[in-house]
């Protein structure tokens, strides 16, 4: 699985894959976890938890609902089809 957002759509099928994609995009943007947290009005621990691929109830619910509907999440740079 690609670790950077190079213009391709990246399928996300687990909290771990989501965390890797968020971390890769953050690093590519040159942001620290603290800077991303500030931009998202979260705290650094929340960003760390997301990037670590930890299953929070909200993330678990998203993946459960997508699986039940036969869907998958894909990440790509905004504005690209």
Contact map, one row per residue, 1 for C-alpha under 8 A:
111000000100000000000000000000000000000000000000000000000000000000000000000000000
111110000100000000000000000000000000000000000000000000000000000000000000000000000
111110000000000000011001000000000000000000000000000000000000000000000000000000000
011111000000000000001001100100000000000000000000000000000000000000000000000000000
011111111100000000001001100000000000000000000000000000000000000000000000001110000
000111110000000000000000000000000000000000000000000000000000000000000000000000000
000011111000000000000000000000000000000000000000000000000000000000000000000110010
000011111100000000000000000000000000000000000000000000000000000000000000000100000
000010111110000000000000000000000000000000000000000000000000000000000000011110000
110010011111000000000000000000000000000000000000000000000000000000000000011100000
000000001111100000000000000000000000000000000000000000000000000000000001111000000
000000000111111011000000000000000000000000000000000000000000000000000001111000000
000000000011111011000000000000000000000000000000000000000000001000000001100000000
000000000001111111000000000000000000000000000000000010000000001000000000000000000
000000000001111111100000000000000000000000000000010011100011001000000000000000000
000000000000011111110000000000000000000000000000001111000000000000000000000000000
000000000001111111111000000000000000000000000000000010000000000000000000000000000
000000000001111111111100000000000000000000000000011010000000000000000000000000000
000000000000001111111110000000000000000000000000011110000000000000000000000000000
001000000000000111111111000000000000000000000000001110000000000000000000000000000
001110000000000011111111100000000000000000000000000000000000000000000000001000000
000000000000000001111111110000000000000000000000011000000000000000000000000000000
000000000000000000111111111000000000000000000000001000000000000000000000000000000
001110000000000000011111111100000000000000000000000000000000000000000000000000000
000110000000000000001111111110000000000000000000000000000000000000000000000000000
000000000000000000000111111111111001000000000000000000000000000000000000000000000
000000000000000000000011111111110000000000000000000000000000000000000000000000000
000100000000000000000001111111100000000000000000000000000000000000000000000000000
000000000000000000000000111111100000000000000000000000000000000000000000000000000
000000000000000000000000011111110000000000000000000000000000000000000000000000000
000000000000000000000000011111111111000000000000000000000000000000000000000000000
000000000000000000000000011001111111000000000000000000000000000000000000000000000
000000000000000000000000010000111111100000010011000000000000000000000000000000000
000000000000000000000000000000111111110000110000000000000000000000000000000000000
000000000000000000000000000000111111111000000000000000000000000000000000000000000
000000000000000000000000010000111111111100010010000000000000000000000000000000000
000000000000000000000000000000001111111111110110000000000000000000000000000000000
000000000000000000000000000000000111111111100000000000000000000000000000000000000
000000000000000000000000000000000011111111000000000000000000000000000000000000000
000000000000000000000000000000000001111111000000000000000000000000000000000000000
000000000000000000000000000000000000111111100000000000000000000000000000000000000
000000000000000000000000000000000000111111110110000000000000000000000000000000000
000000000000000000000000000000000100110011111110000000000000000000000000000000000
000000000000000000000000000000001101100001111111000000000000000000000000000000000
000000000000000000000000000000000000000000111111100000000000000000000000000000000
000000000000000000000000000000000000100001111111110000000000000000000000000000000
000000000000000000000000000000001001100001111111111000000000000000000000000000000
000000000000000000000000000000001000000000011111111100000000000000000000000000000
000000000000000000000000000000000000000000001111111111000000000000000000000000000
000000000000001001100100000000000000000000000111111111000000000000000000000000000
000000000000000101110110000000000000000000000011111111000000000000000000000000000
000000000000000100110000000000000000000000000001111111000000000000000000000000000
000000000000011111110000000000000000000000000000111111100000000000000000000000000
000000000000001100000000000000000000000000000000111111110000000000000000000000000
000000000000001000000000000000000000000000000000000011111111000000000000000000000
000000000000000000000000000000000000000000000000000001111111000000000000000000000
000000000000000000000000000000000000000000000000000000111111100000000000000000000
000000000000000000000000000000000000000000000000000000111111110000000000000000000
000000000000001000000000000000000000000000000000000000111111111000000000000000000
000000000000001000000000000000000000000000000000000000111111111100000000000000000
000000000000000000000000000000000000000000000000000000001111111110000000000000000
000000000000000000000000000000000000000000000000000000000111111111000000000000000
000000000000111000000000000000000000000000000000000000000011111111100001000000000
000000000000000000000000000000000000000000000000000000000001111111110000000000000
000000000000000000000000000000000000000000000000000000000000111111111000000000000
000000000000000000000000000000000000000000000000000000000000011111111111100000000
000000000000000000000000000000000000000000000000000000000000001111111111000000000
000000000000000000000000000000000000000000000000000000000000000111111110000000000
000000000000000000000000000000000000000000000000000000000000000011111110000000000
000000000000000000000000000000000000000000000000000000000000000001111111000000000
000000000000000000000000000000000000000000000000000000000000000001111111100000000
000000000011100000000000000000000000000000000000000000000000001001100111110000000
000000000011100000000000000000000000000000000000000000000000000001000011111000000
000000001111000000000000000000000000000000000000000000000000000000000001111100000
000010001111000000001000000000000000000000000000000000000000000000000000111110000
000010111100000000000000000000000000000000000000000000000000000000000000011111010
000010101000000000000000000000000000000000000000000000000000000000000000001111110
000000000000000000000000000000000000000000000000000000000000000000000000000111110
000000000000000000000000000000000000000000000000000000000000000000000000000011111
000000100000000000000000000000000000000000000000000000000000000000000000000111111
000000000000000000000000000000000000000000000000000000000000000000000000000000111
